[in-house]
Amino acid sequence: MYFYPVNIPIYSCPFSLVTSFYRIPLSNMSTQIRKQSPFPPVNIGKFETSARQFQKLMEQASRFVNKVVEDHQYAYKLMNTAQLSNQPRVEELIRSTGINIHFHVHFTPTSIQIILDNSNDQFNCCQLVMELRW
């Protein structure tokens, strides 16, 4: 059983397989008031600052990665020192690559994880986590 709308114009198209169709007016849709968003207005200032700070983290990470890739002796020293569980020496070797921001290092028999953190008292934005398998 079908119910057809009353007082709604019927349109037809001679070139279509559909012989006729109903056009339902949307007049009440246009008069509805749009609900206000539950989110604050978009402000990209902090987002842009975070991105700039993150670029610094990426530069620092790049220094470390380049040193490992280019200097096989350095890579050997770092891995050997970590396997001996000499945390202060591992941190010293990481600093020797030119990393001058705060970092945390964790290592296991299968990987090393370095967390670069450029948070300060004024702006706490971002961290970069590097985990390299060995």
C-alpha positions as CSV (number, residue, x, y, z in Angstrom):
1,M,0.0,0.0,0.0
2,Y,1.4,3.4,-1.1
3,F,0.6,6.8,0.2
4,Y,0.9,9.6,-2.2
5,P,1.4,13.2,-1.0
6,V,-1.5,15.5,-1.5
7,N,-1.2,19.0,-3.0
8,I,2.3,18.4,-4.3
9,P,3.1,18.9,-7.9
10,I,3.9,15.9,-10.0
11,Y,6.7,16.3,-12.6
12,S,7.5,14.0,-15.5
13,C,10.5,13.6,-17.8
14,P,9.9,12.1,-21.2
15,F,13.5,10.8,-21.5
16,S,13.7,9.0,-18.2
17,L,12.7,5.5,-17.3
18,V,11.0,7.0,-14.3
19,T,7.7,8.3,-15.6
20,S,6.9,10.8,-12.9
21,F,8.2,11.9,-9.6
22,Y,7.1,14.1,-6.7
23,R,8.9,17.2,-5.6
24,I,8.5,17.7,-1.9
25,P,9.0,21.3,-0.9
26,L,11.7,22.0,1.7
27,S,10.3,25.3,2.9
28,N,10.3,24.3,6.6
29,M,14.0,23.3,6.3
30,S,15.1,26.8,5.3
31,T,13.3,28.4,8.2
32,Q,15.0,26.3,10.8
33,I,17.7,28.0,12.9
34,R,21.1,26.3,12.8
35,K,22.2,24.9,16.2
36,Q,25.3,26.4,17.7
37,S,28.4,24.3,17.7
38,P,29.5,22.8,21.1
39,F,33.1,23.5,20.1
40,P,34.9,26.8,20.6
41,P,35.7,28.9,17.5
42,V,38.7,27.7,15.5
43,N,41.9,29.5,16.5
44,I,45.0,28.1,14.8
45,G,47.5,30.2,16.7
46,K,48.5,27.5,19.2
47,F,48.4,24.9,16.4
48,E,50.9,26.9,14.3
49,T,53.1,27.4,17.3
50,S,53.1,23.6,18.0
51,A,54.0,22.9,14.4
52,R,57.0,25.3,14.6
53,Q,58.1,23.7,17.9
54,F,57.7,20.2,16.3
55,Q,59.9,21.3,13.4
56,K,62.7,21.8,16.0
57,L,62.1,18.3,17.3
58,M,62.4,16.9,13.8
59,E,65.7,18.7,13.2
60,Q,67.1,17.3,16.4
61,A,65.9,13.8,15.4
62,S,67.4,14.1,12.0
63,R,70.8,14.9,13.6
64,F,70.7,11.7,15.5
65,V,69.4,9.5,12.7
66,N,72.0,10.9,10.3
67,K,74.8,10.2,12.7
68,V,73.7,6.6,13.1
69,V,73.4,6.1,9.3
70,E,76.7,7.8,8.4
71,D,78.9,6.6,11.2
72,H,79.0,2.9,11.7
73,Q,81.5,3.1,14.5
74,Y,79.1,5.5,16.4
75,A,76.2,3.1,15.8
76,Y,78.3,0.2,17.2
77,K,79.3,2.1,20.3
78,L,75.7,3.2,21.0
79,M,74.3,-0.3,20.6
80,N,77.1,-1.9,22.6
81,T,76.8,0.6,25.4
82,A,73.1,0.1,25.6
83,Q,73.5,-3.7,25.8
84,L,75.8,-3.1,28.7
85,S,73.0,-1.1,30.4
86,N,75.2,2.0,30.8
87,Q,72.5,4.6,30.8
88,P,74.7,7.7,31.4
89,R,77.1,6.8,28.6
90,V,74.1,6.1,26.2
91,E,72.7,9.6,27.0
92,E,76.2,11.1,26.5
93,L,76.5,9.4,23.1
94,I,73.1,10.7,22.1
95,R,74.0,14.3,23.2
96,S,77.3,14.0,21.1
97,T,75.2,14.0,17.9
98,G,74.2,17.6,18.6
99,I,70.9,17.0,20.3
100,N,70.5,20.0,22.7
101,I,67.0,19.6,23.9
102,H,65.5,17.5,26.7
103,F,65.1,13.8,25.9
104,H,64.3,10.5,27.6
105,V,66.0,7.3,26.4
106,H,64.8,3.7,27.0
107,F,66.5,0.7,25.5
108,T,65.9,-3.0,25.4
109,P,67.7,-5.9,23.7
110,T,65.6,-5.3,20.6
111,S,65.3,-1.5,20.3
112,I,66.1,2.0,21.5
113,Q,63.4,4.6,22.1
114,I,64.3,8.3,22.3
115,I,61.6,10.7,23.3
116,L,62.5,14.3,22.3
117,D,60.6,16.8,24.4
118,N,60.7,20.6,24.0
119,S,58.1,21.5,26.6
120,N,58.9,24.4,28.8
121,D,57.1,26.4,31.5
122,Q,55.5,28.7,29.0
123,F,54.4,26.3,26.3
124,N,53.8,22.5,26.6
125,C,53.1,21.4,23.1
126,C,54.8,18.3,21.8
127,Q,57.0,15.3,21.9
128,L,58.6,13.2,19.2
129,V,59.0,9.5,19.9
130,M,61.6,7.7,17.9
131,E,61.9,3.9,18.2
132,L,64.6,2.2,16.2
133,R,65.0,-1.6,16.2
134,W,68.3,-3.3,16.4
